[in-house]
Amino acid sequence: MTQTPGDDRRLPPALADVARVGFDYDGGEGVDFEPYDAFDSAEETTDWFRHWTGDQDLDGDAYRVFGQDGSGGLAAIWCARPGRPLTEQPVVFLGSEGECGVVAGNLSDFLWVLADGVGPLESVLYGIPEPRPSAPRTALTEVAERHATTPRRPARDIIAEARAEFPTFAEDIDALCR
């Protein structure tokens, strides 16, 4: 698996700010996302990845898990770009029922996806969604404006661009499953 320099497990400031924002599930009409205030440990991540794939020989070194949905699906930074910082790595979602996909090409774009009212689960489960307004949108927009290094674009464009860059992510993950 790909690692970042120093196997960094410090939560970037942008994700720490996201963790302080409340997400409103709104009876299924909001965003189903519970951000963590720290990355899962390497051991927790490896344990999860082995259970998720059914392959006890794998490790979770390429992932930094930073949140979940209500059913236990996990959002993670995927260290797919060797030697690049965590903020430049793609964000992915691996659901509790086997669904998975790339959510954004980097952390900055992920912030704009959230600001557009779309969570990791929604972006994978419902394809490339239309923006959905939600109660914490203003706070998430402020987080994105404070931390993003990419221009604001609709979530639909960000997700499509990320999936075009990593078109085989879901198939590659499926191939690891036993």
C-alpha positions in Angstrom: 0.0 0.0 0.0 1.1 3.6 -0.6 2.2 5.6 2.4 2.7 9.3 2.8 6.1 10.5 4.2 6.4 9.7 7.8 3.1 7.8 7.8 1.4 11.0 9.0 -1.7 10.4 11.2 -2.3 14.0 12.3 -5.7 15.3 11.4 -5.3 18.3 9.0 -6.8 21.5 10.4 -9.5 21.6 7.8 -10.8 18.2 9.0 -10.6 19.3 12.6 -12.8 22.2 11.8 -15.2 19.9 9.9 -15.4 17.7 13.0 -16.7 20.7 15.0 -19.6 21.2 12.6 -22.9 19.4 13.3 -24.4 17.4 10.4 -28.1 17.2 10.3 -29.4 13.9 9.0 -32.9 15.5 8.8 -34.7 12.1 8.6 -32.9 11.0 5.5 -33.0 14.4 3.7 -29.8 15.8 5.2 -26.2 14.6 5.3 -25.5 11.2 7.0 -21.9 11.9 8.2 -20.3 11.8 11.6 -16.8 13.3 11.4 -14.1 12.2 13.9 -11.9 14.5 15.8 -8.9 12.3 15.1 -7.9 9.7 12.5 -8.5 6.1 13.5 -5.2 4.4 14.5 -3.2 2.3 12.1 -4.3 -0.8 14.0 -8.0 0.2 13.8 -7.8 1.0 10.2 -6.0 -2.3 9.3 -8.6 -4.3 11.4 -11.5 -2.5 9.6 -9.9 -3.0 6.1 -9.3 -6.7 6.7 -12.9 -7.2 7.9 -14.3 -5.1 5.0 -12.3 -7.0 2.3 -12.3 -10.4 4.1 -8.5 -10.6 3.3 -6.5 -11.0 6.5 -3.2 -10.4 4.6 -4.0 -6.8 3.8 -3.2 -3.7 5.8 -4.9 -0.3 5.9 -1.8 1.8 5.5 -3.1 3.6 2.5 -6.1 5.0 4.4 -6.7 7.6 7.0 -10.2 7.1 8.3 -11.8 10.4 9.5 -15.6 9.8 9.7 -18.5 7.5 9.3 -22.1 7.4 8.3 -24.9 6.1 10.6 -24.5 2.5 9.4 -20.8 2.3 9.9 -19.5 3.1 6.4 -16.2 5.0 6.6 -14.8 8.2 4.9 -11.1 8.2 4.5 -8.2 9.9 2.9 -6.7 7.5 0.4 -2.9 7.9 0.1 -2.9 7.2 -3.7 -0.3 9.9 -4.6 3.2 8.8 -3.4 5.1 11.5 -1.6 2.3 14.1 -1.5 0.8 15.5 1.7 -2.5 14.2 3.0 -4.3 17.3 1.9 -3.5 16.4 -1.7 -4.8 12.9 -1.5 -8.2 11.8 -2.7 -11.1 11.3 -0.3 -13.0 8.0 -0.6 -16.0 6.3 1.0 -16.4 2.6 1.8 -19.9 1.7 2.9 -21.1 -0.9 5.3 -22.9 -2.8 2.5 -19.9 -2.9 0.1 -20.5 0.3 -1.8 -17.4 2.4 -2.4 -16.2 5.3 -4.5 -14.0 8.3 -4.8 -15.7 11.4 -3.3 -13.1 14.1 -4.2 -9.7 14.4 -5.7 -8.2 16.2 -2.6 -9.2 17.5 0.8 -9.9 21.0 -0.5 -12.4 19.8 -3.1 -14.0 17.6 -0.4 -14.6 20.7 1.7 -16.6 22.2 -1.3 -18.6 18.9 -1.6 -19.6 19.3 2.0 -20.3 23.0 1.6 -22.7 22.0 -1.3 -24.7 19.9 1.1 -23.4 16.5 0.0 -21.7 13.9 2.3 -19.4 11.0 1.5 -22.2 8.4 1.7 -24.6 10.4 -0.5 -22.0 10.9 -3.2 -21.4 7.2 -3.4 -24.8 5.8 -2.8 -26.7 8.1 -5.0 -24.2 8.6 -7.8 -23.3 12.1 -8.7 -25.9 14.0 -6.7 -27.6 17.3 -7.1 -26.6 19.8 -4.4 -28.8 19.5 -1.3 -29.2 22.4 1.1 -28.8 21.5 4.8 -28.8 23.3 8.1 -25.0 23.3 8.6 -24.3 24.6 5.1 -23.3 28.0 6.3 -20.8 26.6 8.8 -19.4 24.2 6.2 -19.1 26.9 3.6 -17.1 29.0 6.1 -14.8 26.0 6.8 -14.3 25.6 3.0 -13.7 29.3 2.5 -11.1 29.3 5.3 -9.2 26.1 4.2 -9.8 25.3 0.6 -7.0 25.9 -1.9 -9.1 25.1 -4.9 -11.9 27.3 -6.3 -15.5 26.5 -5.4 -17.3 24.3 -7.8 -20.5 22.3 -7.6 -20.2 19.0 -5.8 -21.4 17.3 -9.0 -18.4 18.6 -11.0 -15.9 17.7 -8.2 -17.2 14.2 -7.8 -17.2 13.6 -11.6 -13.7 14.9 -11.9 -12.4 12.7 -9.1 -14.0 9.6 -10.5 -12.6 10.3 -13.9 -9.1 10.6 -12.3 -9.5 7.3 -10.4 -11.9 5.3 -12.7 -11.0 1.9 -11.3 -11.1 2.6 -7.6 -14.3 0.6 -6.9 -13.2 -2.3 -9.1 -9.8 -2.4 -7.5 -11.3 -2.5 -4.1 -13.8 -5.2 -5.2 -10.8 -7.3 -6.5 -9.3 -7.3 -3.0 -12.5 -8.7 -1.5 -12.7 -12.5 -0.7 
